[in-house]
């Protein structure tokens, strides 16, 4: 054998003391064989990104998690990878776990794994029911989770493998980083080939990911995090893109993974907000697929009370006050001077409403209707104890074979007693729809978003963060491209108004009244809540 390969069947009997160490892997033949050296393919230059090319935070995944019983909090994230719908994490010396990112709510589950080498493992990747890991030596390990068997390959003696990357659909190529020789390695377990790509610069490598014939490297250039994308064609590796990662202060970025094409997720060594989806700043704040009809100009900024954190929904009441819901499942009732009159922690009957659960609010006859991200509407009425749940309305709006839709905005037309929602998709190729619902939230109609003019890109790139009915039209705020769109009640986009990112970086909901647009926005932990801003269309 070119590389020393060994297999250990771990005893599953209850008397574990008779089984020996479940991590002890003995090479065959007493370890006398010597691995053959790897083959250098070509040097790999890491080209620094152009100035202004940046990846920024798009969604703080770790801030919107529930934890399964017995799970350890994510405070020491070391490795990260995607396996199907599951986001797999590794905390060195603590545990391996997973998050089904397609579920709602998103729950972190620890992996039931007997592995005493957790302290020595430095990087992990999961492929189906296989856990691959390295320990900072010249060995690569493959743990079969269903049988508790471990296979290992001992590579070239001088290697010190500290990073690992596998395609979530294929384990025929194992990518890694050799810290001792500052080179990328590519190992093929089937025929035990080892290919080497020496790096011709001094960037510090902090993560490796591989998906769909593309290699991604997380590095640090003079303390500045950098993400680089490479094309892999047979044995040739060519750099395609590069970005600086900004907005994380002194936190160290520890790993990355890629899903849905070019969506980058990172981990950091921070205690909070340490698992984050990134977005290309140019795409996030670009022009969008439709030319602007006009622009939004700030007229006033109204400071919100400090108690209000991460507002997600806004409503203007008939009495001239405001209702604001937050990511913490709270609703604040404010008077016209934005002074808090009541605060209620909303309690639903069928779901545990954790961080990021509540998205939008409407009001009629002194009662409120709150959209939760678990695809239901809660009807609440005001009592001496605050808002109390009256009824829940589950939303079953997707047809058979379709993925469930995500909704972040809710609009209401008091004249017809109808509600409106626009679906949000992560994939620009997936159709977004305008849904019209009756007073009991039954489906009246659904119509695709449309536009009669020319477009550059997909209409589905817009993100319906908030929705409001006014002037016989629907008004939608999109965080993507920071725009406010005007739609007909049949889903046709008739106008697009530009919002400067510096006026509201993460808009979350809007109200339109008296010819003016009012916006609230989200913010990160530790940052002040953005003001309620009043804008005119010009």
Secondary structure, DSSP 8 states (H G I E B T S, - for coil): --SEEEEEE---SS-GGGT--TT----GGGG-------EE---B------TT-EEEEEE-GGGG-EE-TT---S-SEEEEEEETTEEEEEETTTEEEEEETTSSS-EEEE-----GGGGT--EEEEETTEEEEE-SSSEEEEEETTTTEEEEEE--TT--EEEEEEETTEEEEEEEEETTTTEEEEEETTTTEEEEEEBSS--EEEEEEEETTEEEEEEEETTEEEEEEEEEETTEEEEEEEEEE-S-TT--EEEEEEETTTEEEEEESSSSS-EEEEEEHHHHTS--SS--SEEEEEEEEE---TT--SEEEEEE-TTS-EEEEETTSEEEEE-TT--EEEEEE---SSS---TT-EEEEEEETTEEEEEETTTEEEEEEEETTEEEEEEEEE---S-TTS---EE---EEETTTTEEEEEEE-SSTTS--EEEEE-TT--EEEEEE-B-SS--SS-GGGS-EEEEEEETTEEEEEETTTTEEEEE-TTSBEEEEEE--TTT-TTEEEEEEETTEEEEEE---TTS----EEEEEE-
